Amino acid sequence: MRDPYDEVPLPGAPLALALCQMRFPLAPQLVADEAARRIHSRLKDLFPVSRPETTQRIEVEVGPDGPSPKAPVQESAWLFETIDKSWWVNLTSDFVALSTRAYISRKDFLEKLRVVAGAVAPEDAVVVRDRIGVRYIDVVDEPDIINSLSVYVRPQLLGALAMEGAAEGVTLVHSITDSILELDAHARIRLRTGVVPPKAVIDHGVDPSGRASWFLDIDAFDEQTAEFTVDSVMAAAESLASSGYQMFRWATTEQFIDFFGGTS
């Protein structure tokens, strides 16, 4: 995606969750105790807390009658996190992910991601990555914005919201659009946006708001299989993060940027 927008710091940014997930072929040995200890030893300066977890993996078997899910398989997984739980790393048998609810800047996020990639890359079980995605979820529940979304959000994203007030006595409660945008032969952006009622779950990693909310969920991903090296991961992540930010800037207006403390 082209870069017509410079990065503008937003002191009051409504970013509820930022994450980067790197998927690779199934490697159960990666979550064995010995391997997990090695990986955590490379991460513990940033993520001192280590917790074993259990996840479920569902496989799909394709037979003469079509695909059918197998019984869920219980698997070991690991959580490495900061003491205040604001940053964390999830390690499973087929992905590693860095997540935060305390995003400061793209530079800071990518520096921590480099550490995470560097903790996994030395493991023999991880040879390639099949997918890498950088995702940003913004959530706004400010009534001033919710009641005037057309001022803060591009009209192309309003969808059914543009019908608000078209019929007397009718109030829009829930409206979500879900789009896939192709960046090149391997990279795409999944763009979800809309308005949801109080206490609606936007994503399991985002705490529901007690008020009606508008959200912007940008997931930039690359599904090209490539060698799992720190340099390869970082090159892809930097490109995807840039594309995600450009999408955010395109989706929001100058009034949105100004509202949250930036100067467009």
C-alpha positions as CSV (number, residue, x, y, z in Angstrom):
1,M,0.0,0.0,0.0
2,R,1.4,3.5,-0.9
3,D,2.5,5.7,2.0
4,P,0.8,9.1,1.4
5,Y,0.4,9.7,5.2
6,D,3.2,10.5,7.6
7,E,2.9,8.8,11.0
8,V,1.3,11.1,13.6
9,P,1.5,10.3,17.3
10,L,-1.9,10.1,19.0
11,P,-1.6,10.7,22.7
12,G,-5.2,9.6,23.2
13,A,-5.2,6.9,20.6
14,P,-8.2,4.5,20.9
15,L,-6.1,1.5,20.0
16,A,-7.5,-1.3,22.2
17,L,-5.3,-4.1,20.9
18,A,-2.2,-4.5,18.6
19,L,-0.7,-7.9,17.7
20,C,1.5,-9.7,15.3
21,Q,1.0,-13.5,14.7
22,M,3.5,-15.7,12.9
23,R,2.1,-19.1,11.8
24,F,4.3,-22.1,10.9
25,P,3.8,-25.8,10.2
26,L,2.7,-27.9,13.2
27,A,5.7,-28.4,15.6
28,P,4.5,-30.1,18.8
29,Q,8.1,-30.3,20.1
30,L,8.2,-26.5,20.3
31,V,5.8,-26.4,23.3
32,A,7.6,-29.2,25.1
33,D,9.0,-28.0,28.5
34,E,12.6,-28.0,27.4
35,A,12.0,-26.0,24.2
36,A,9.7,-23.6,26.1
37,R,12.4,-23.0,28.7
38,R,14.9,-22.2,26.0
39,I,12.5,-19.7,24.3
40,H,11.6,-18.1,27.5
41,S,15.3,-17.6,28.5
42,R,15.6,-15.4,25.4
43,L,12.5,-13.5,26.3
44,K,12.6,-13.1,30.0
45,D,14.2,-9.7,30.1
46,L,11.0,-8.3,28.4
47,F,8.5,-11.0,29.5
48,P,9.6,-12.3,32.9
49,V,6.4,-14.3,33.7
50,S,6.0,-17.7,32.2
51,R,2.7,-19.7,32.4
52,P,1.8,-23.1,30.9
53,E,-1.6,-23.2,29.2
54,T,-3.8,-25.7,27.3
55,T,-5.4,-25.0,23.9
56,Q,-7.7,-26.9,21.6
57,R,-6.8,-27.7,18.0
58,I,-9.6,-28.8,15.6
59,E,-8.6,-30.6,12.5
60,V,-10.9,-31.1,9.5
61,E,-10.9,-34.4,7.6
62,V,-12.0,-34.4,4.0
63,G,-13.9,-37.6,3.0
64,P,-16.3,-38.7,0.2
65,D,-19.1,-36.7,1.9
66,G,-17.1,-33.6,2.2
67,P,-15.1,-32.0,5.1
68,S,-16.0,-32.9,8.6
69,P,-14.3,-31.8,11.9
70,K,-12.5,-34.3,14.0
71,A,-12.8,-34.3,17.8
72,P,-10.8,-31.3,19.4
73,V,-7.2,-32.2,20.4
74,Q,-5.9,-30.8,23.7
75,E,-2.4,-29.3,23.3
76,S,0.1,-27.6,25.5
77,A,0.8,-23.9,25.0
78,W,2.7,-21.2,26.8
79,L,2.1,-17.6,27.8
80,F,5.0,-15.2,28.5
81,E,4.0,-11.8,29.8
82,T,5.0,-8.7,31.5
83,I,4.3,-8.3,35.2
84,D,1.5,-5.8,34.6
85,K,0.1,-8.1,31.8
86,S,0.0,-5.3,29.3
87,W,2.3,-7.1,26.8
88,W,2.3,-10.9,26.2
89,V,3.5,-13.6,23.9
90,N,1.4,-16.7,23.0
91,L,3.4,-19.8,21.9
92,T,1.6,-22.8,20.5
93,S,2.6,-25.7,18.3
94,D,1.8,-23.7,15.1
95,F,2.1,-20.0,15.9
96,V,3.8,-17.4,18.1
97,A,2.2,-14.0,18.6
98,L,3.0,-10.8,20.3
99,S,0.1,-8.7,21.7
100,T,-0.3,-5.5,23.7
101,R,-2.9,-3.2,25.1
102,A,-0.2,-0.6,25.9
103,Y,0.9,0.3,22.4
104,I,3.3,3.3,22.3
105,S,4.6,3.4,18.7
106,R,5.3,1.3,15.7
107,K,9.0,1.5,16.4
108,D,8.6,0.2,20.0
109,F,6.3,-2.6,18.8
110,L,8.6,-3.7,16.1
111,E,11.6,-3.7,18.5
112,K,9.8,-6.1,20.8
113,L,8.7,-8.2,17.8
114,R,12.3,-8.6,16.8
115,V,13.0,-10.0,20.2
116,V,10.1,-12.5,19.9
117,A,11.2,-13.6,16.4
118,G,14.8,-14.0,17.7
119,A,13.6,-16.2,20.5
120,V,11.9,-18.7,18.2
121,A,14.1,-18.6,15.1
122,P,17.0,-20.6,16.6
123,E,14.6,-23.6,17.2
124,D,15.1,-26.4,14.7
125,A,11.4,-27.2,14.8
126,V,10.6,-23.9,13.1
127,V,11.9,-23.7,9.5
128,V,9.4,-21.6,7.6
129,R,6.5,-19.3,8.3
130,D,3.3,-19.8,6.3
131,R,1.5,-16.6,7.4
132,I,2.3,-13.4,9.2
133,G,-0.3,-10.9,10.2
134,V,-0.2,-7.5,11.9
135,R,-3.5,-6.4,13.4
136,Y,-4.8,-3.2,15.0
137,I,-8.2,-2.9,16.7
138,D,-9.4,0.6,17.5
139,V,-12.5,1.0,19.7
140,V,-14.2,4.4,20.2
141,D,-17.1,4.8,22.6
142,E,-17.0,8.6,22.9
143,P,-20.6,9.8,22.4
144,D,-19.4,12.9,20.6
145,I,-17.9,10.6,17.9
146,I,-20.6,7.9,17.9
147,N,-23.3,10.6,17.3
148,S,-21.3,12.2,14.4
149,L,-19.5,9.4,12.8
150,S,-19.7,11.0,9.3
151,V,-17.5,13.8,10.6
152,Y,-14.8,11.4,11.8
153,V,-14.9,8.4,9.5
154,R,-14.8,8.1,5.7
155,P,-18.2,7.8,4.1
156,Q,-17.1,4.7,2.3
157,L,-17.0,2.9,5.6
158,L,-20.3,4.0,7.0
159,G,-22.5,1.4,5.3
160,A,-25.9,1.1,7.0
161,L,-24.7,3.9,9.4
162,A,-25.4,6.3,6.6
163,M,-29.1,5.4,6.9
164,E,-29.3,6.7,10.5
165,G,-32.2,9.0,10.8
166,A,-33.7,8.0,7.5
167,A,-36.8,6.6,9.2
168,E,-38.4,8.5,12.1
169,G,-38.2,6.6,15.4
170,V,-35.7,4.0,14.0
171,T,-32.3,3.7,15.7
172,L,-29.4,1.7,14.2
173,V,-28.2,-0.7,16.9
174,H,-25.7,-3.0,15.1
175,S,-23.9,-2.7,11.8
176,I,-20.7,-4.4,10.7
177,T,-18.9,-4.5,7.4
178,D,-16.2,-7.1,6.6
179,S,-14.0,-6.6,3.5
180,I,-10.8,-8.2,2.1
181,L,-8.5,-5.9,0.1
182,E,-5.6,-7.3,-2.0
183,L,-2.3,-5.5,-1.7
184,D,-0.3,-7.8,-3.9
185,A,0.0,-11.5,-4.9
186,H,0.5,-12.6,-1.3
187,A,-0.5,-9.7,1.0
188,R,-4.0,-8.6,1.9
189,I,-5.9,-6.5,4.4
190,R,-9.0,-7.7,6.2
191,L,-11.0,-4.6,7.2
192,R,-13.8,-4.9,9.7
193,T,-15.7,-1.9,11.0
194,G,-19.0,-0.9,12.4
195,V,-21.1,0.1,15.4
196,V,-22.0,-2.4,18.2
197,P,-24.3,-2.0,21.2
198,P,-23.0,-1.9,24.8
199,K,-21.2,-4.9,26.1
200,A,-20.8,-6.4,22.6
201,V,-17.7,-8.6,22.1
202,I,-15.6,-7.3,19.2
203,D,-12.7,-9.7,19.8
204,H,-11.8,-12.0,22.7
205,G,-8.7,-9.8,23.3
206,V,-10.7,-6.6,23.7
207,D,-12.7,-5.8,26.8
208,P,-16.3,-4.9,25.9
209,S,-17.4,-1.3,26.5
210,G,-20.4,-0.4,28.6
211,R,-21.4,2.0,25.8
212,A,-22.3,1.8,22.2
213,S,-19.0,1.6,20.3
214,W,-17.5,2.1,16.8
215,F,-14.6,-0.1,16.0
216,L,-12.0,-0.4,13.2
217,D,-10.3,-3.7,12.9
218,I,-7.4,-3.8,10.5
219,D,-5.6,-7.1,9.9
220,A,-2.8,-6.9,7.3
221,F,-1.4,-10.3,6.5
222,D,1.0,-12.1,4.1
223,E,0.4,-15.8,3.3
224,Q,3.6,-16.4,1.3
225,T,5.7,-19.3,2.7
226,A,9.1,-18.0,3.6
227,E,12.1,-19.0,5.7
228,F,11.6,-18.2,9.4
229,T,14.5,-15.9,10.1
230,V,14.5,-12.7,12.1
231,D,15.3,-10.6,9.0
232,S,12.5,-12.2,7.0
233,V,9.9,-11.8,9.7
234,M,10.9,-8.2,10.4
235,A,10.8,-7.2,6.7
236,A,7.3,-8.6,6.3
237,A,6.1,-7.2,9.6
238,E,7.4,-3.7,8.9
239,S,5.7,-3.7,5.5
240,L,2.4,-5.0,6.9
241,A,2.5,-2.5,9.8
242,S,3.0,0.3,7.4
243,S,0.1,-0.8,5.2
244,G,-2.1,-1.1,8.3
245,Y,-1.3,2.4,9.4
246,Q,-2.0,3.8,5.9
247,M,-5.4,2.1,6.0
248,F,-6.1,3.6,9.4
249,R,-5.2,7.1,8.2
250,W,-7.3,6.6,5.0
251,A,-10.3,5.4,7.1
252,T,-10.3,8.3,9.5
253,T,-10.6,12.1,8.9
254,E,-8.5,15.0,10.1
255,Q,-11.1,15.7,12.7
256,F,-10.6,12.1,14.1
257,I,-6.8,12.7,14.3
258,D,-7.3,16.1,16.0
259,F,-9.9,14.6,18.5
260,F,-7.3,12.1,19.8
261,G,-4.5,14.7,20.1
262,G,-2.7,14.4,16.8
263,T,-1.9,17.1,14.3
264,S,-2.8,16.0,10.8
